Amino acid sequence: MQKKCGKFLADWRDASGVRHRKAFDTMKEATAYAQQMRLQAHPESPNPSARRPPSRKLPVSGRARKLKTRTPKRRSRP
């Protein structure tokens, strides 16, 4: 749920994949409206989060990143 200029935005995609947004005064109204629009556009899927693509692989933490071995620098020959 996004809040912009003091309004809560209901955000959904219709059956053809076009993104829509509508502003509401309360988060409860925006959430209910977005859920209603999603169900109208995609009645076969009761769970809208099931259609989302898988998330990207999480970045390696700082400690694990530091443990990687480095290749030694080459010495120049005299």
N, CA and C atoms as a LAMMPS dump frame, in Angstrom:
ITEM: TIMESTEP
0
ITEM: NUMBER OF ATOMS
234
ITEM: BOX BOUNDS ff ff ff
-5.0000000000000000e+02 5.0000000000000000e+02
-5.0000000000000000e+02 5.0000000000000000e+02
-5.0000000000000000e+02 5.0000000000000000e+02
ITEM: ATOMS id mol type element x y z
1 1 1 N 0.844 -1.165 0
2 1 2 C 0 0 0
3 1 3 C 0.892 1.231 0
4 2 1 N 0.628 2.126 -0.922
5 2 2 C 1.397 3.365 -1.008
6 2 3 C 0.591 4.519 -0.44
7 3 1 N 1.305 5.466 0.15
8 3 2 C 0.668 6.684 0.613
9 3 3 C 1.335 7.838 -0.123
10 4 1 N 0.517 8.669 -0.752
11 4 2 C 1.054 9.771 -1.539
12 4 3 C 0.147 10.982 -1.35
13 5 1 N 0.75 12.098 -0.966
14 5 2 C 0.011 13.359 -0.765
15 5 3 C -1.13 13.188 0.228
16 6 1 N -0.918 12.399 1.269
17 6 2 C -1.94 12.203 2.287
18 6 3 C -3.047 11.24 1.895
19 7 1 N -2.941 10.596 0.763
20 7 2 C -3.953 9.643 0.295
21 7 3 C -3.327 8.262 0.185
22 8 1 N -4.147 7.236 0.341
23 8 2 C -3.704 5.86 0.163
24 8 3 C -4.094 5.408 -1.241
25 9 1 N -3.167 4.766 -1.924
26 9 2 C -3.405 4.362 -3.307
27 9 3 C -3.758 2.88 -3.405
28 10 1 N -4.904 2.604 -4.018
29 10 2 C -5.259 1.237 -4.371
30 10 3 C -4.598 0.974 -5.72
31 11 1 N -3.842 -0.104 -5.822
32 11 2 C -3.053 -0.392 -7.012
33 11 3 C -3.392 -1.798 -7.498
34 12 1 N -3.813 -1.944 -8.763
35 12 2 C -4.158 -3.253 -9.312
36 12 3 C -3.969 -3.254 -10.822
37 13 1 N -3.988 -4.445 -11.411
38 13 2 C -3.905 -4.607 -12.866
39 13 3 C -5.18 -5.277 -13.34
40 14 1 N -5.703 -4.796 -14.471
41 14 2 C -6.931 -5.383 -15.004
42 14 3 C -6.612 -6.666 -15.769
43 15 1 N -7.636 -7.257 -16.376
44 15 2 C -7.483 -8.546 -17.057
45 15 3 C -6.504 -8.482 -18.223
46 16 1 N -6.365 -7.311 -18.854
47 16 2 C -5.432 -7.189 -19.977
48 16 3 C -4.023 -6.791 -19.532
49 17 1 N -3.827 -6.599 -18.23
50 17 2 C -2.496 -6.301 -17.709
51 17 3 C -2.196 -4.822 -17.536
52 18 1 N -3.181 -3.959 -17.76
53 18 2 C -2.984 -2.514 -17.615
54 18 3 C -3.068 -2.143 -16.135
55 19 1 N -2.122 -1.353 -15.681
56 19 2 C -2.061 -0.962 -14.272
57 19 3 C -2.996 0.216 -14.007
58 20 1 N -3.703 0.15 -12.87
59 20 2 C -4.615 1.208 -12.456
60 20 3 C -4.324 1.575 -11.009
61 21 1 N -4.619 2.846 -10.658
62 21 2 C -4.496 3.307 -9.277
63 21 3 C -5.645 4.246 -8.973
64 22 1 N -6.108 4.2 -7.732
65 22 2 C -7.16 5.1 -7.291
66 22 3 C -6.853 5.507 -5.866
67 23 1 N -7.052 6.79 -5.541
68 23 2 C -6.712 7.329 -4.23
69 23 3 C -7.917 7.276 -3.288
70 24 1 N -7.624 6.962 -1.997
71 24 2 C -8.645 6.912 -0.949
72 24 3 C -8.11 7.612 0.294
73 25 1 N -9.032 8.028 1.169
74 25 2 C -8.637 8.711 2.399
75 25 3 C -8.094 7.748 3.448
76 26 1 N -8.59 6.508 3.481
77 26 2 C -8.141 5.543 4.489
78 26 3 C -7.523 4.319 3.832
79 27 1 N -6.651 3.682 4.577
80 27 2 C -5.989 2.477 4.075
81 27 3 C -6.995 1.335 3.935
82 28 1 N -7.948 1.264 4.837
83 28 2 C -8.945 0.196 4.796
84 28 3 C -9.766 0.262 3.504
85 29 1 N -10.188 1.467 3.119
86 29 2 C -10.95 1.63 1.883
87 29 3 C -10.117 1.247 0.664
88 30 1 N -8.875 1.694 0.636
89 30 2 C -8.004 1.413 -0.5
90 30 3 C -7.73 -0.079 -0.637
91 31 1 N -7.481 -0.754 0.472
92 31 2 C -7.206 -2.19 0.439
93 31 3 C -8.428 -2.967 -0.04
94 32 1 N -9.591 -2.619 0.476
95 32 2 C -10.82 -3.314 0.092
96 32 3 C -11.12 -3.109 -1.397
97 33 1 N -10.96 -1.891 -1.877
98 33 2 C -11.243 -1.608 -3.287
99 33 3 C -10.257 -2.338 -4.207
100 34 1 N -8.978 -2.32 -3.854
101 34 2 C -7.975 -3.006 -4.676
102 34 3 C -8.26 -4.51 -4.728
103 35 1 N -8.634 -5.089 -3.596
104 35 2 C -8.942 -6.519 -3.561
105 35 3 C -10.158 -6.823 -4.439
106 36 1 N -11.176 -5.967 -4.371
107 36 2 C -12.38 -6.148 -5.186
108 36 3 C -12.046 -6.078 -6.679
109 37 1 N -11.208 -5.127 -7.08
110 37 2 C -10.841 -4.983 -8.486
111 37 3 C -10.005 -6.167 -8.967
112 38 1 N -9.129 -6.662 -8.116
113 38 2 C -8.309 -7.824 -8.491
114 38 3 C -9.18 -9.051 -8.709
115 39 1 N -10.177 -9.226 -7.831
116 39 2 C -11.063 -10.384 -7.983
117 39 3 C -11.917 -10.272 -9.243
118 40 1 N -12.323 -9.065 -9.6
119 40 2 C -13.087 -8.889 -10.839
120 40 3 C -12.232 -9.182 -12.072
121 41 1 N -10.99 -8.746 -12.041
122 41 2 C -10.113 -8.916 -13.196
123 41 3 C -9.609 -10.349 -13.339
124 42 1 N -9.403 -11.03 -12.216
125 42 2 C -8.832 -12.383 -12.22
126 42 3 C -9.656 -13.29 -11.313
127 43 1 N -10.854 -13.663 -11.717
128 43 2 C -11.719 -14.448 -10.828
129 43 3 C -11.22 -15.875 -10.576
130 44 1 N -10.395 -16.404 -11.449
131 44 2 C -9.925 -17.787 -11.287
132 44 3 C -8.862 -17.931 -10.216
133 45 1 N -8.246 -16.844 -9.808
134 45 2 C -7.169 -16.909 -8.829
135 45 3 C -7.57 -16.158 -7.553
136 46 1 N -7.92 -16.882 -6.477
137 46 2 C -8.336 -16.203 -5.25
138 46 3 C -7.194 -15.505 -4.526
139 47 1 N -5.961 -15.942 -4.758
140 47 2 C -4.811 -15.365 -4.076
141 47 3 C -4.008 -14.528 -5.058
142 48 1 N -4.092 -13.176 -4.999
143 48 2 C -3.38 -12.354 -5.987
144 48 3 C -1.863 -12.471 -5.887
145 49 1 N -1.344 -12.811 -4.714
146 49 2 C 0.105 -12.91 -4.59
147 49 3 C 0.653 -14.158 -5.269
148 50 1 N -0.201 -15.122 -5.595
149 50 2 C 0.25 -16.353 -6.253
150 50 3 C 0.693 -16.084 -7.687
151 51 1 N 0.244 -14.977 -8.296
152 51 2 C 0.6 -14.671 -9.673
153 51 3 C 1.902 -13.891 -9.777
154 52 1 N 2.442 -13.449 -8.667
155 52 2 C 3.659 -12.64 -8.719
156 52 3 C 4.849 -13.495 -9.141
157 53 1 N 5.774 -12.913 -9.891
158 53 2 C 6.97 -13.671 -10.27
159 53 3 C 7.848 -13.896 -9.038
160 54 1 N 8.672 -14.941 -9.059
161 54 2 C 9.532 -15.195 -7.902
162 54 3 C 10.501 -14.037 -7.698
163 55 1 N 10.806 -13.782 -6.442
164 55 2 C 11.693 -12.667 -6.131
165 55 3 C 13.129 -12.997 -6.529
166 56 1 N 13.913 -11.943 -6.682
167 56 2 C 15.31 -12.133 -7.055
168 56 3 C 16.077 -12.789 -5.911
169 57 1 N 17.206 -13.362 -6.244
170 57 2 C 18.05 -13.984 -5.248
171 57 3 C 18.568 -12.907 -4.299
172 58 1 N 18.523 -13.187 -3.024
173 58 2 C 18.962 -12.211 -2.037
174 58 3 C 20.461 -11.968 -2.143
175 59 1 N 20.913 -10.746 -1.904
176 59 2 C 22.34 -10.47 -1.976
177 59 3 C 23.091 -11.18 -0.852
178 60 1 N 24.33 -11.468 -1.111
179 60 2 C 25.178 -12.132 -0.131
180 60 3 C 25.5 -11.136 0.98
181 61 1 N 25.436 -11.589 2.221
182 61 2 C 25.692 -10.686 3.34
183 61 3 C 27.147 -10.206 3.322
184 62 1 N 27.426 -9.156 4.059
185 62 2 C 28.76 -8.547 4.075
186 62 3 C 29.84 -9.515 4.52
187 63 1 N 29.567 -10.302 5.569
188 63 2 C 30.568 -11.243 6.074
189 63 3 C 30.883 -12.309 5.031
190 64 1 N 29.863 -12.877 4.409
191 64 2 C 30.096 -13.913 3.403
192 64 3 C 30.832 -13.333 2.202
193 65 1 N 30.546 -12.09 1.883
194 65 2 C 31.211 -11.452 0.754
195 65 3 C 32.702 -11.285 1.046
196 66 1 N 33.055 -10.978 2.293
197 66 2 C 34.453 -10.772 2.662
198 66 3 C 35.245 -12.071 2.681
199 67 1 N 34.552 -13.203 2.863
200 67 2 C 35.25 -14.479 2.956
201 67 3 C 35.673 -15.038 1.605
202 68 1 N 35.225 -14.445 0.545
203 68 2 C 35.617 -14.936 -0.779
204 68 3 C 37.117 -14.761 -0.967
205 69 1 N 37.717 -15.736 -1.614
206 69 2 C 39.161 -15.655 -1.84
207 69 3 C 39.456 -14.753 -3.028
208 70 1 N 40.561 -14.082 -2.928
209 70 2 C 40.978 -13.202 -4.016
210 70 3 C 42.155 -13.827 -4.747
211 71 1 N 42.249 -13.523 -6.009
212 71 2 C 43.392 -14.02 -6.759
213 71 3 C 44.596 -13.137 -6.447
214 72 1 N 45.782 -13.739 -6.28
215 72 2 C 46.959 -12.939 -5.954
216 72 3 C 47.357 -12.034 -7.12
217 73 1 N 47.946 -10.914 -6.779
218 73 2 C 48.399 -9.978 -7.812
219 73 3 C 49.604 -10.567 -8.509
220 74 1 N 49.729 -10.301 -9.792
221 74 2 C 50.87 -10.788 -10.553
222 74 3 C 52.047 -9.864 -10.336
223 75 1 N 53.176 -10.474 -10.188
224 75 2 C 54.393 -9.679 -10.077
225 75 3 C 54.961 -9.433 -11.461
226 76 1 N 55.48 -8.271 -11.628
227 76 2 C 56.12 -8.008 -12.913
228 76 3 C 57.519 -8.639 -12.901
229 77 1 N 57.957 -9.121 -14.025
230 77 2 C 59.273 -9.766 -14.103
231 77 3 C 60.351 -8.716 -14.313
232 78 1 N 61.472 -8.858 -13.663
233 78 2 C 62.56 -7.886 -13.836
234 78 3 C 63.274 -7.987 -15.159
